[in-house]
């Protein structure tokens, strides 16, 4: 690339720092007990200027917030004093780890230790000291709360508000090997009352598409540890199951994970028979009348290191495709402006491979294979360029899938963002070979009152990403939107009317879908968010290739009501609906209701219900119902007990759908006790009951399981090697 072009890109990509501070280094010890009056904090940096960025436009917040931040040879320290004129209204329930949501009071730091504005590590605490952590990736604009990090926190409610202290070990952070360093951070407080107030440590211009560009910069960070930590985590699981058809079975299995930090920005992970089980199963989604495979997020710890690096516009890497590995290894490093991660695993298979299509996808049995994939990213100011590759191959040479290609994220200015990716895939399967391309480009412009976006996707019919989640190929699509934003000052704090366009065709020009519709989004009182759409004349492809028009309305309302009913969401779709399997238009009705209730501070009840009905003429084709309840009693920030009940049924009209049973579905129930000493030392004891719905509508005999799961983190090296002052 010519040097002049590099200089131009760097000029247009410079991050906009709100303020620069020198981060003080302290030596005196501090007890993490939630009391910020400790003399320790007198030596920390005080931040007492905060801004209400929503619903207000960088105005003085309705409540006062103060924060202190400092570091020593082993940890980063952070404290907040969150004033509140009415402490009785503080929303601080006892909940499970990673369940501190926007319906609660909380404070948070988004910490960008690379200083490149690409991603941040999230540390969040509510007024009971409950932790939630994860990562934020600028290229997607999304938080991921699956990763867990080692940190200590304590909080207490006072007569004037609440206070919190945090200690974040430097072993939980990944920073470059340079001295001194500059880090960036955003300090955030969420204050849900009549409105959901977002209070931040730096002002944010309305309409900016770059969140981390508004972080504070902390300079003078010196004498940090340079690696040397080894954490070994063995685990054991014992299961006893009982099934009327299969009989009783007892299993005990174990494995070991190891993490080595040879340098402050380098992590080496290795595993033998890794613990890829999940204590909490995925929330079941009704899958009736769907054309494409359903996406489930990754939750398994082995894949959490450098998770932000695996995210790309085309989801060519989705680690859930590694189903049952015998062993795995991973290298993640962030030297200077470079960052990369490489993963290899010997996968016994048994899961599913998505076979994509233009109008629908199908599934095939995943063979035993060696999976290898990686991602590289180079930071250029606040922009970046990168590349990824994936490889999955069987030992007998009968199966192989390769994917590779570059990607780009470019911010010419804070209100504009270009995202692009180009991939090539090659697949060999049972003696047949085929290859093709996939391309994506999107431009997004957003200002205080206007915004628009345009995106192009071109995926060849021979493109497959068997280590990713790409359920559609053989298409070209163009979609975009134009929006106007206003900020009323009464009931609604934000009103956004929008026009949305989408058109998808096969590579030969045959129409797959087409849509042009208005959307209205509102935000306001009690955290209300409403989305309303009217689809008129939308066209979609059925299973036999025919295209049908449909008219329907869609709406969603979400409320953050009170301490005792902190969350309520109602979602509905009404009108024409395509019966994909039988290529005909019917009348569909879908209703989803989800709520969280907090009868007591330690007791949380979550209810989720969905009903979906489709009628053909004056006859009902199917009725699908799903209900999930989750009740949790939290003893402390470390221990809880939880009961889950889940029921799903589908009733078919066999005259209209002769290939289906009259009744199908399942019931799952579970009871779990969990104790969590730290992010990797855990004890779980559980009971499960699973049954299927019989043809006559009753339930089969249960399949029951009792299990005990224990993992324990051993640290042969207790602390990273600290440099001499």
C-alpha positions as CSV (number, residue, x, y, z in Angstrom):
1,X,0.0,0.0,0.0
2,X,1.5,3.4,-0.9
3,X,2.8,5.4,2.1
4,X,0.7,8.4,1.1
5,X,-2.5,6.3,1.3
6,X,-1.5,4.9,4.6
7,X,-1.1,8.4,6.0
8,X,-4.5,9.5,4.7
9,X,-6.2,6.5,6.3
10,X,-4.4,7.1,9.6
11,X,-5.5,10.8,9.5
12,X,-9.1,9.9,8.9
13,X,-9.0,7.0,11.4
14,X,-7.6,8.8,14.4
15,X,-9.6,8.1,17.6
16,X,-11.2,11.0,19.4
17,X,-10.1,11.0,23.0
18,X,-12.4,12.8,25.4
19,X,-9.7,13.5,28.1
20,X,-6.3,12.3,29.1
21,X,-5.3,11.4,32.7
22,X,-2.3,10.0,34.4
23,X,-3.3,6.8,36.3
24,X,-1.7,6.8,39.7
25,X,0.2,3.8,41.1
26,X,-0.5,2.9,44.7
27,X,1.1,0.6,47.2
28,X,-1.1,0.5,50.3
29,X,-3.4,-2.6,50.6
30,X,-7.2,-2.2,50.5
31,X,-10.0,-4.5,51.7
32,X,-12.6,-5.0,48.9
33,X,-15.7,-4.5,51.2
34,X,-17.8,-1.9,49.4
35,X,-16.7,1.0,51.7
36,X,-15.1,3.7,49.6
37,X,-14.2,5.8,52.7
38,X,-11.0,3.6,53.0
39,X,-7.9,5.9,53.1
40,X,-6.6,3.8,50.2
41,X,-8.8,5.8,47.7
42,X,-7.2,9.1,48.6
43,X,-4.3,8.1,46.5
44,X,-6.4,7.1,43.5
45,X,-7.5,9.3,40.6
46,X,-10.9,10.9,41.3
47,X,-13.4,11.2,38.4
48,X,-16.4,13.4,39.4
49,X,-17.5,14.8,36.0
50,X,-20.2,12.5,34.5
51,X,-22.7,13.2,31.7
52,X,-26.2,12.0,31.0
53,X,-25.9,10.7,27.4
54,X,-29.4,9.1,27.3
55,X,-32.1,10.2,27.3
56,X,-30.4,13.6,27.7
57,X,-27.9,15.0,25.3
58,X,-24.7,15.2,27.4
59,X,-26.5,17.2,30.2
60,X,-26.0,17.1,33.9
61,X,-27.2,13.8,35.3
62,X,-30.2,13.6,37.7
63,X,-27.9,12.0,40.3
64,X,-24.3,12.5,41.3
65,X,-21.6,9.8,40.6
66,X,-18.0,9.7,41.7
67,X,-15.4,7.1,40.7
68,X,-11.8,6.4,41.8
69,X,-9.2,4.4,39.8
70,X,-5.6,3.3,40.5
71,X,-3.3,0.3,40.0
72,X,-0.4,-1.5,41.6
73,X,2.0,-4.3,40.6
74,X,-0.8,-6.9,40.5
75,X,-4.2,-5.3,40.1
76,X,-6.4,-2.5,38.8
77,X,-8.6,-0.9,41.4
78,X,-11.9,0.8,40.8
79,X,-14.6,2.3,43.2
80,X,-17.9,4.1,42.6
81,X,-20.1,6.2,44.9
82,X,-23.5,6.3,43.3
83,X,-25.7,8.9,45.1
84,X,-29.4,8.4,45.1
85,X,-32.0,10.7,46.7
86,X,-34.3,7.8,47.3
87,X,-32.3,4.7,48.3
88,X,-35.6,2.7,48.7
89,X,-36.0,2.8,44.9
90,X,-32.6,1.3,44.2
91,X,-33.0,-1.7,41.9
92,X,-30.4,-4.1,43.4
93,X,-31.7,-7.7,43.4
94,X,-29.7,-10.8,44.2
95,X,-29.3,-12.5,40.9
96,X,-26.9,-15.0,39.3
97,X,-23.6,-14.1,37.8
98,X,-23.8,-12.5,34.4
99,X,-27.5,-11.6,35.0
100,X,-27.1,-7.9,35.8
101,X,-29.2,-6.4,33.1
102,X,-30.4,-2.9,32.2
103,X,-33.5,-3.3,34.4
104,X,-31.1,-2.9,37.4
105,X,-28.9,-0.2,38.8
106,X,-25.3,-1.0,38.0
107,X,-21.9,0.6,37.4
108,X,-19.4,-0.6,34.7
109,X,-16.0,-0.1,33.2
110,X,-15.3,-0.8,29.5
111,X,-11.6,-1.3,29.6
112,X,-9.6,-1.1,26.3
113,X,-6.1,-2.1,27.4
114,X,-4.8,-2.3,23.8
115,X,-5.8,1.4,23.4
116,X,-6.8,0.7,19.7
117,X,-10.6,1.2,20.0
118,X,-11.3,-2.3,18.6
119,X,-12.7,-4.0,21.7
120,X,-13.0,-3.7,25.4
121,X,-13.4,-5.9,28.5
122,X,-16.6,-5.3,30.5
123,X,-16.6,-5.4,34.3
124,X,-20.1,-4.7,35.7
125,X,-21.4,-4.8,39.3
126,X,-24.9,-4.1,40.8
127,X,-25.7,-2.7,44.3
128,X,-25.5,-6.3,45.8
129,X,-22.0,-6.9,44.5
130,X,-23.2,-9.3,41.8
131,X,-20.9,-9.5,38.8
132,X,-21.4,-9.5,35.1
133,X,-18.5,-9.5,32.7
134,X,-17.7,-10.0,29.0
135,X,-16.4,-8.2,26.0
136,X,-17.5,-5.5,23.6
137,X,-16.5,-5.6,19.9
138,X,-16.6,-2.3,18.0
139,X,-17.0,-3.9,14.6
140,X,-20.4,-5.5,15.6
141,X,-21.4,-3.0,18.3
142,X,-22.4,-5.9,20.5
143,X,-21.7,-7.0,24.0
144,X,-20.8,-10.7,24.6
145,X,-21.3,-11.8,28.2
146,X,-20.2,-15.4,27.7
147,X,-16.5,-14.8,28.6
148,X,-15.7,-14.8,32.4
149,X,-12.8,-13.1,34.1
150,X,-11.3,-13.2,37.5
151,X,-12.1,-10.1,39.6
152,X,-13.3,-9.2,43.1
153,X,-16.2,-6.9,43.9
154,X,-18.2,-5.8,46.9
155,X,-21.1,-3.3,47.2
156,X,-23.3,-1.9,49.9
157,X,-26.5,0.3,50.0
158,X,-26.1,3.3,52.2
159,X,-28.5,6.1,53.4
160,X,-27.5,8.3,50.5
161,X,-27.2,5.7,47.7
162,X,-24.8,2.8,47.1
163,X,-21.0,2.2,46.8
164,X,-18.9,-0.5,45.1
165,X,-15.3,-1.5,45.0
166,X,-13.6,-3.7,42.4
167,X,-10.2,-5.3,42.2
168,X,-9.2,-6.6,38.7
169,X,-6.1,-8.8,38.7
170,X,-3.7,-7.9,35.9
171,X,-3.7,-11.6,35.0
172,X,-7.3,-11.1,33.7
173,X,-6.2,-8.4,31.3
174,X,-4.3,-8.6,28.0
175,X,-2.2,-5.6,27.3
176,X,0.8,-4.9,25.0
177,X,4.4,-5.4,26.2
178,X,5.5,-1.8,26.3
179,X,6.5,0.6,29.1
180,X,4.8,2.9,29.8
181,X,1.4,2.2,28.5
182,X,-1.8,4.1,27.7
183,X,-5.2,2.5,28.3
184,X,-8.7,3.7,27.4
185,X,-11.8,3.3,29.5
186,X,-15.4,4.3,29.7
187,X,-17.1,4.4,33.1
188,X,-20.8,3.9,33.0
189,X,-23.7,4.0,35.4
190,X,-27.2,2.9,34.6
191,X,-30.0,4.5,36.7
192,X,-33.4,3.0,35.8
193,X,-36.3,5.1,37.2
194,X,-38.9,7.0,35.3
195,X,-36.4,6.7,32.4
196,X,-33.5,4.5,31.8
197,X,-30.7,7.0,32.4
198,X,-27.2,6.3,31.0
199,X,-24.5,8.2,32.8
200,X,-21.0,8.1,31.4
201,X,-17.5,9.5,32.1
202,X,-17.3,11.4,28.8
203,X,-19.8,13.1,26.5
204,X,-21.0,11.2,23.4
205,X,-22.2,13.0,20.3
206,X,-25.6,11.8,19.2
207,X,-25.5,9.7,16.1
208,X,-21.9,8.6,16.4
209,X,-21.3,5.0,15.3
210,X,-18.1,4.5,17.3
211,X,-18.6,3.8,21.1
212,X,-15.0,3.3,22.2
213,X,-13.9,6.5,20.4
214,X,-15.3,8.5,23.3
215,X,-13.3,6.7,26.0
216,X,-11.0,8.4,28.5
217,X,-7.3,7.9,28.1
218,X,-5.1,6.9,31.0
219,X,-1.4,7.4,30.5
220,X,1.7,6.7,32.6
221,X,0.9,3.1,33.3
222,X,4.3,1.5,34.0
223,X,6.0,-1.4,35.6
224,X,3.3,-3.9,34.8
225,X,3.9,-7.7,35.0
226,X,5.1,-9.3,31.8
227,X,3.7,-12.8,32.1
228,X,4.6,-16.1,33.7
229,X,1.2,-17.3,35.0
230,X,0.0,-20.9,34.6
231,X,-3.6,-21.9,35.6
232,X,-4.5,-25.6,35.4
233,X,-8.2,-26.5,35.9
234,X,-9.1,-30.2,36.2
235,X,-12.8,-31.1,36.2
236,X,-14.9,-34.2,36.9
237,X,-18.5,-35.0,36.1
238,X,-20.5,-37.9,37.4
239,X,-23.9,-38.7,35.9
240,X,-26.5,-41.3,36.7
241,X,-29.3,-41.6,34.2
242,X,-32.4,-43.8,34.1
243,X,-34.5,-44.4,30.9
244,X,-37.3,-46.9,30.5
245,X,-36.1,-47.9,27.0
246,X,-32.3,-47.7,27.5
247,X,-32.1,-48.7,31.2
248,X,-29.8,-47.2,33.8
249,X,-26.4,-45.8,33.1
250,X,-23.6,-44.4,35.2
251,X,-20.8,-42.3,33.8
252,X,-17.8,-40.6,35.3
253,X,-15.6,-38.5,33.1
254,X,-13.0,-35.8,33.5
255,X,-10.5,-33.6,31.7
256,X,-8.2,-30.8,32.2
257,X,-7.8,-27.2,30.8
258,X,-4.6,-25.2,31.1
259,X,-3.9,-21.6,30.4
260,X,-0.4,-20.2,30.2
261,X,0.5,-16.5,29.9
262,X,4.1,-16.4,28.6
263,X,3.7,-12.6,28.1
264,X,1.2,-10.0,29.1
265,X,-0.5,-10.0,25.7
266,X,-0.1,-13.7,24.9
267,X,-2.3,-16.6,26.0
268,X,-1.7,-20.3,25.3
269,X,-4.7,-22.5,26.0
270,X,-4.6,-26.3,25.9
271,X,-7.2,-28.9,26.8
272,X,-7.7,-32.7,27.0
273,X,-11.2,-34.0,26.9
274,X,-12.4,-30.4,27.6
275,X,-15.5,-29.7,29.7
276,X,-17.8,-28.6,26.9
277,X,-21.0,-29.4,28.8
278,X,-23.3,-26.6,29.7
279,X,-25.0,-26.4,33.1
280,X,-27.7,-24.2,31.7
281,X,-29.2,-25.4,28.4
282,X,-30.1,-23.2,25.5
283,X,-33.5,-21.6,25.7
284,X,-35.6,-23.5,23.2
285,X,-36.9,-21.6,20.2
286,X,-40.0,-22.6,18.4
287,X,-38.7,-24.0,15.1
288,X,-42.0,-24.7,13.2
289,X,-42.4,-23.2,9.7
290,X,-38.8,-21.9,9.7
291,X,-36.7,-21.9,6.5
292,X,-33.3,-21.6,7.9
293,X,-31.2,-23.1,10.8
294,X,-31.5,-21.5,14.2
295,X,-28.5,-19.8,15.7
296,X,-27.4,-20.6,19.3
297,X,-24.7,-18.5,21.0
298,X,-21.4,-19.9,22.3
299,X,-21.2,-20.3,26.1
300,X,-18.2,-22.8,26.6
301,X,-15.2,-21.4,28.4
302,X,-12.5,-22.8,26.2
303,X,-13.5,-20.5,23.3
304,X,-13.8,-17.3,25.3
305,X,-10.2,-16.1,25.1
306,X,-10.0,-13.5,22.4
307,X,-13.7,-14.1,21.5
308,X,-13.9,-10.6,19.9
309,X,-11.3,-11.7,17.2
310,X,-13.5,-14.4,15.9
311,X,-16.4,-12.1,15.1
312,X,-16.7,-11.0,11.4
313,X,-19.4,-9.6,9.1
314,X,-19.9,-13.0,7.5
315,X,-20.1,-15.6,10.3
316,X,-17.5,-17.9,8.8
317,X,-16.3,-18.9,12.3
318,X,-18.8,-20.2,14.9
319,X,-17.2,-22.3,17.6
320,X,-20.4,-24.2,18.4
321,X,-19.5,-26.3,15.2
322,X,-16.8,-28.0,17.3
323,X,-19.0,-30.6,18.9
324,X,-17.0,-33.1,20.9
325,X,-13.2,-32.7,20.8
326,X,-10.7,-35.1,22.3
327,X,-8.2,-32.3,22.6
328,X,-7.8,-28.7,21.6
329,X,-5.2,-25.9,21.7
330,X,-5.2,-22.2,21.1
331,X,-2.8,-19.3,20.8
332,X,-3.9,-15.7,21.2
333,X,-1.6,-12.7,21.0
334,X,-1.9,-8.9,20.6
335,X,1.6,-7.6,19.7
336,X,1.5,-3.9,19.1
337,X,-1.1,-3.0,16.4
338,X,-1.5,-6.7,15.5
339,X,-3.9,-9.2,17.1
340,X,-4.5,-12.9,16.2
341,X,-5.9,-16.1,17.5
342,X,-5.5,-19.7,16.2
343,X,-7.5,-22.7,17.4
344,X,-7.1,-26.4,16.6
345,X,-9.2,-29.2,17.8
346,X,-9.7,-32.9,17.1
347,X,-13.5,-33.1,16.9
348,X,-15.2,-36.5,17.2
349,X,-18.2,-34.9,15.4
350,X,-21.7,-36.1,15.8
351,X,-23.2,-32.7,15.5
352,X,-24.7,-31.0,12.4
353,X,-23.3,-29.3,9.4
354,X,-25.5,-26.6,7.8
355,X,-26.1,-27.2,4.1
356,X,-27.1,-23.7,2.9
357,X,-29.5,-22.9,0.1
358,X,-31.1,-19.8,-1.5
359,X,-34.5,-20.3,0.0
360,X,-33.9,-22.7,2.9
361,X,-31.1,-24.7,4.6
362,X,-30.9,-28.3,5.7
363,X,-28.6,-30.2,8.1
364,X,-26.1,-33.1,7.6
365,X,-24.3,-35.3,10.1
366,X,-21.0,-33.8,11.1
367,X,-18.1,-36.3,10.4
368,X,-15.1,-36.8,12.7
369,X,-12.6,-34.2,11.6
370,X,-9.6,-32.0,12.5
371,X,-10.8,-28.4,12.9
372,X,-8.4,-25.5,12.5
373,X,-9.3,-21.8,12.3
374,X,-7.9,-18.4,13.0
375,X,-8.3,-14.7,12.6
376,X,-5.8,-11.8,12.2
377,X,-6.4,-8.1,12.7
378,X,-4.3,-5.0,12.2
379,X,-5.3,-1.8,13.8
380,X,-4.9,1.4,11.8
381,X,-6.1,4.2,14.1
382,X,-9.7,3.4,15.0
383,X,-10.0,1.4,11.8
384,X,-8.7,-2.1,11.1
385,X,-7.9,-4.6,8.4
386,X,-7.8,-8.4,8.9
387,X,-8.2,-11.9,7.5
388,X,-9.5,-15.3,8.6
389,X,-9.2,-18.9,7.6
390,X,-10.9,-22.1,8.6
391,X,-10.1,-25.7,7.8
392,X,-12.1,-28.9,8.6
393,X,-11.0,-32.2,7.2
394,X,-11.5,-35.9,7.9
395,X,-8.6,-38.3,8.2
396,X,-9.6,-40.4,5.3
397,X,-9.5,-37.6,2.7
398,X,-13.2,-37.9,1.8
399,X,-14.2,-34.6,3.4
400,X,-12.6,-31.2,3.5
401,X,-13.8,-27.6,3.8
402,X,-11.6,-24.6,3.6
403,X,-12.5,-20.9,3.9
404,X,-10.2,-17.8,3.8
405,X,-10.3,-14.1,3.0
406,X,-9.8,-10.5,4.1
407,X,-12.0,-8.0,5.9
408,X,-12.0,-4.3,6.5
409,X,-13.5,-1.9,9.1
410,X,-13.0,1.8,8.3
411,X,-14.3,4.9,10.1
412,X,-13.6,7.9,7.8
413,X,-15.3,10.0,10.5
414,X,-17.3,9.1,13.7
415,X,-20.6,9.3,11.9
416,X,-19.7,6.9,9.1
417,X,-18.5,3.3,9.0
418,X,-17.6,1.0,6.2
419,X,-17.6,-2.8,6.8
420,X,-16.4,-5.2,4.1
421,X,-15.4,-8.8,3.8
422,X,-14.5,-11.2,0.9
423,X,-14.2,-14.9,1.4
424,X,-13.4,-18.0,-0.8
425,X,-14.4,-21.5,0.1
426,X,-13.4,-24.9,-1.3
427,X,-15.2,-28.1,-0.3
428,X,-14.5,-31.8,-1.1
429,X,-17.2,-34.3,-0.1
430,X,-17.5,-37.9,-1.2
431,X,-15.3,-37.4,-4.3
432,X,-17.0,-34.2,-5.4
433,X,-15.2,-30.8,-5.2
434,X,-16.7,-27.4,-5.5
435,X,-15.7,-23.8,-4.6
436,X,-17.2,-20.3,-4.6
437,X,-17.0,-16.9,-3.1
438,X,-18.9,-14.8,-0.5
439,X,-18.8,-11.0,-0.4
440,X,-20.3,-8.4,2.0
441,X,-20.1,-4.6,2.2
442,X,-22.1,-2.1,4.3
443,X,-21.9,1.6,4.7
444,X,-23.6,3.1,7.8
445,X,-24.1,6.9,8.3
446,X,-25.6,8.2,11.5
447,X,-26.0,11.8,12.8
448,X,-28.0,13.3,15.5
449,X,-31.2,13.5,13.5
450,X,-30.6,11.6,10.2
451,X,-29.2,8.2,9.3
452,X,-29.1,5.7,6.5
453,X,-27.4,2.4,5.7
454,X,-26.9,0.3,2.6
455,X,-25.6,-3.3,2.5
456,X,-24.7,-5.7,-0.3
457,X,-24.3,-9.5,0.1
458,X,-23.2,-11.8,-2.7
459,X,-22.8,-15.5,-1.8
460,X,-22.1,-18.1,-4.5
461,X,-24.1,-21.3,-4.7
462,X,-21.0,-23.4,-4.0
463,X,-19.9,-21.4,-0.9
464,X,-20.0,-23.3,2.4
465,X,-18.6,-22.4,5.8
466,X,-18.8,-25.7,7.8
467,X,-17.0,-24.1,10.7
468,X,-19.3,-21.1,10.7
469,X,-23.0,-20.1,10.6
470,X,-23.9,-19.2,7.0
471,X,-27.3,-20.8,6.3
472,X,-28.0,-19.1,2.9
473,X,-26.0,-19.2,-0.3
474,X,-26.5,-18.8,-4.0
475,X,-28.0,-15.3,-3.6
476,X,-27.4,-11.7,-4.2
477,X,-29.1,-9.2,-1.8
478,X,-29.3,-5.5,-1.4
479,X,-30.8,-3.9,1.7
480,X,-30.9,-0.5,3.3
481,X,-32.8,1.9,5.4
482,X,-33.3,5.7,5.9
483,X,-34.3,7.2,9.2
484,X,-35.2,10.4,10.9
485,X,-34.6,10.8,14.7
486,X,-36.3,13.3,17.1
487,X,-35.9,13.7,20.8
488,X,-39.2,14.8,22.5
489,X,-38.9,15.8,26.2
490,X,-42.1,14.3,27.7
491,X,-43.4,10.8,27.5
492,X,-41.0,9.7,24.7
493,X,-37.3,10.5,24.7
494,X,-36.6,9.2,21.2
495,X,-38.8,8.8,18.1
496,X,-37.4,7.2,15.0
497,X,-39.5,6.7,11.8
498,X,-37.7,4.6,9.2
499,X,-38.1,3.1,5.8
500,X,-36.5,-0.3,5.2
501,X,-35.8,-2.0,1.9
502,X,-34.6,-5.6,1.1
503,X,-34.3,-7.6,-2.1
504,X,-32.7,-11.0,-2.4
505,X,-32.3,-12.9,-5.7
506,X,-30.7,-16.1,-6.8
507,X,-27.5,-15.8,-8.8
508,X,-29.6,-16.3,-12.0
509,X,-31.9,-13.4,-11.0
510,X,-34.9,-15.4,-9.7
511,X,-36.6,-13.6,-6.8
512,X,-36.2,-15.1,-3.3
513,X,-37.7,-12.3,-1.3
514,X,-38.5,-8.6,-1.6
515,X,-39.7,-6.1,1.0
516,X,-40.3,-2.4,1.4
517,X,-41.9,-1.3,4.7
518,X,-42.1,1.5,7.3
519,X,-40.8,1.0,10.8
520,X,-41.4,3.2,13.9
521,X,-39.2,2.9,16.9
522,X,-39.9,4.8,20.1
523,X,-38.2,5.0,23.5
524,X,-39.4,6.7,26.7
525,X,-41.0,6.4,30.1
526,X,-40.0,3.5,32.3
527,X,-37.5,2.2,29.8
528,X,-40.2,1.7,27.2
529,X,-39.0,0.6,23.8
530,X,-41.5,0.1,21.0
531,X,-41.0,-1.2,17.4
532,X,-43.9,-1.2,14.9
533,X,-43.8,-2.4,11.3
534,X,-46.3,-2.8,8.5
535,X,-45.3,-5.2,5.8
536,X,-47.4,-4.8,2.7
537,X,-46.7,-6.7,-0.5
538,X,-43.7,-8.6,0.9
539,X,-42.8,-11.5,-1.3
540,X,-41.1,-14.7,-0.3
541,X,-40.0,-18.1,-1.9
542,X,-41.8,-21.3,-0.9
543,X,-40.4,-24.9,-1.0
544,X,-41.5,-25.5,-4.5
545,X,-39.9,-22.3,-5.9
546,X,-43.1,-20.3,-6.1
547,X,-43.2,-16.7,-4.8
548,X,-46.1,-15.4,-2.7
549,X,-47.0,-12.0,-1.5
550,X,-48.1,-11.4,2.1
551,X,-49.3,-8.5,4.2
552,X,-48.9,-8.4,7.9
553,X,-48.2,-6.2,10.9
554,X,-45.5,-6.7,13.6
555,X,-45.0,-5.0,16.9
556,X,-42.8,-5.2,20.0
557,X,-43.1,-3.4,23.4
558,X,-40.6,-3.6,26.2
559,X,-41.0,-2.0,29.7
560,X,-38.7,-1.7,32.7
561,X,-41.6,-1.2,35.1
562,X,-40.5,-1.4,38.7
563,X,-38.3,-3.2,41.3
564,X,-40.7,-6.1,41.5
565,X,-41.6,-6.3,37.8
566,X,-38.3,-5.1,36.3
567,X,-38.9,-6.5,32.8
568,X,-41.8,-7.1,30.5
569,X,-41.7,-7.7,26.7
570,X,-44.7,-8.3,24.4
571,X,-44.1,-9.2,20.8
572,X,-46.8,-10.0,18.1
573,X,-47.1,-10.7,14.4
574,X,-50.5,-10.8,12.7
575,X,-51.6,-11.3,9.1
576,X,-50.5,-13.3,6.0
577,X,-47.9,-16.0,6.6
578,X,-46.3,-18.3,4.1
579,X,-46.6,-22.0,4.7
580,X,-43.1,-22.8,3.6
581,X,-43.4,-26.6,3.4
582,X,-46.7,-26.7,1.4
583,X,-46.2,-23.5,-0.7
584,X,-49.4,-21.6,0.2
585,X,-50.5,-18.5,2.0
586,X,-52.4,-18.6,5.3
587,X,-53.3,-16.4,8.1
588,X,-50.8,-16.4,11.0
589,X,-50.8,-15.2,14.6
590,X,-47.8,-15.1,16.8
591,X,-47.6,-13.8,20.4
592,X,-44.6,-13.8,22.6
593,X,-44.6,-12.6,26.3
594,X,-41.6,-12.5,28.5
595,X,-41.4,-11.1,32.0
596,X,-39.1,-11.1,35.0
597,X,-40.6,-10.7,38.4
598,X,-38.7,-10.1,41.7
599,X,-41.1,-10.9,44.5
600,X,-38.2,-10.7,47.0
601,X,-34.7,-9.4,46.5
602,X,-33.3,-12.9,46.5
603,X,-36.1,-14.6,44.5
604,X,-36.3,-14.1,40.7
605,X,-39.0,-15.6,38.5
606,X,-38.6,-15.5,34.7
607,X,-41.6,-16.5,32.5
608,X,-41.4,-16.8,28.7
609,X,-44.4,-17.9,26.6
610,X,-44.9,-18.1,22.9
611,X,-47.9,-19.2,20.8
612,X,-47.9,-19.5,17.0
613,X,-50.9,-20.4,14.9
614,X,-51.3,-20.7,11.2
615,X,-54.7,-21.2,9.4
616,X,-55.2,-22.2,5.8
617,X,-58.6,-20.9,4.7
618,X,-61.0,-21.7,7.6
619,X,-58.9,-24.6,8.9
620,X,-56.1,-24.6,11.3
621,X,-52.8,-26.0,10.0
622,X,-50.9,-26.0,13.3
623,X,-50.8,-24.5,16.7
624,X,-47.4,-24.4,18.5
625,X,-47.0,-23.4,22.1
626,X,-43.9,-23.0,24.2
627,X,-43.6,-22.1,27.9
628,X,-40.4,-21.7,29.9
629,X,-40.2,-20.8,33.6
630,X,-37.0,-20.2,35.6
631,X,-37.1,-19.6,39.3
632,X,-33.8,-18.7,41.1
633,X,-33.1,-18.2,44.8
634,X,-29.7,-16.5,45.2
635,X,-28.1,-17.1,48.6
636,X,-25.1,-14.9,47.9
637,X,-23.0,-13.6,45.1
638,X,-21.4,-17.1,45.1
639,X,-24.2,-19.6,45.5
640,X,-27.8,-20.2,44.2
641,X,-30.4,-22.8,43.5
642,X,-32.5,-22.8,40.3
643,X,-35.5,-24.7,38.9
644,X,-36.4,-24.7,35.2
645,X,-39.5,-26.0,33.6
646,X,-39.9,-26.0,29.8
647,X,-42.9,-27.3,27.8
648,X,-43.3,-27.2,24.0
649,X,-46.2,-28.7,21.9
650,X,-47.2,-28.6,18.3
651,X,-50.7,-29.8,17.2
652,X,-51.0,-30.5,13.5
653,X,-54.1,-30.9,11.2
654,X,-53.2,-34.1,9.5
655,X,-55.6,-33.5,6.6
656,X,-53.6,-30.4,5.7
657,X,-50.2,-31.7,6.8
658,X,-50.3,-35.5,6.3
659,X,-46.6,-36.1,7.0
660,X,-46.8,-34.8,10.6
661,X,-48.0,-36.5,13.8
662,X,-51.2,-35.1,15.3
663,X,-49.2,-34.1,18.4
664,X,-45.5,-33.6,19.1
665,X,-43.4,-31.8,21.7
666,X,-41.5,-32.3,24.9
667,X,-41.2,-31.4,28.6
668,X,-37.9,-30.7,30.3
669,X,-37.4,-30.0,34.0
670,X,-34.3,-29.4,36.1
671,X,-33.2,-28.5,39.5
672,X,-29.7,-27.2,40.2
673,X,-27.6,-26.0,43.1
674,X,-24.4,-24.0,42.2
675,X,-21.5,-22.7,44.2
676,X,-18.9,-20.5,42.5
677,X,-15.7,-19.8,44.3
678,X,-14.1,-18.0,41.4
679,X,-14.4,-17.8,37.6
680,X,-13.1,-21.4,37.2
681,X,-13.7,-23.1,40.5
682,X,-17.3,-24.3,40.6
683,X,-19.5,-27.0,42.1
684,X,-22.8,-27.9,40.6
685,X,-25.3,-30.6,41.7
686,X,-28.4,-31.1,39.5
687,X,-31.4,-33.3,38.6
688,X,-33.0,-33.4,35.2
689,X,-36.3,-34.9,33.9
690,X,-37.0,-35.1,30.1
691,X,-40.1,-36.5,28.4
692,X,-41.6,-36.5,24.9
693,X,-45.2,-35.8,23.8
694,X,-46.8,-39.0,22.5
695,X,-49.0,-39.2,19.4
696,X,-52.1,-39.3,21.6
697,X,-51.0,-36.1,23.4
698,X,-49.7,-37.7,26.6
699,X,-46.1,-37.9,27.9
700,X,-43.6,-40.7,27.6
701,X,-42.0,-42.2,30.7
702,X,-39.3,-39.8,32.0
703,X,-35.6,-40.0,31.3
704,X,-34.0,-38.7,34.5
705,X,-30.5,-37.7,35.3
706,X,-28.6,-36.8,38.5
707,X,-25.2,-35.2,38.1
708,X,-22.3,-33.7,40.1
709,X,-19.8,-31.4,38.4
710,X,-16.7,-30.0,40.0
711,X,-13.9,-27.9,38.6
712,X,-11.0,-26.4,40.5
713,X,-8.4,-23.9,39.3
714,X,-4.8,-24.6,40.4
715,X,-2.2,-21.8,40.1
716,X,1.3,-23.1,40.3
717,X,2.4,-19.5,39.7
718,X,0.3,-17.3,41.9
719,X,1.2,-13.9,40.3
720,X,2.7,-12.5,37.2
721,X,6.3,-11.5,37.3
722,X,6.3,-7.8,38.2
723,X,8.9,-5.5,36.8
724,X,11.1,-3.6,39.2
725,X,10.0,0.0,39.8
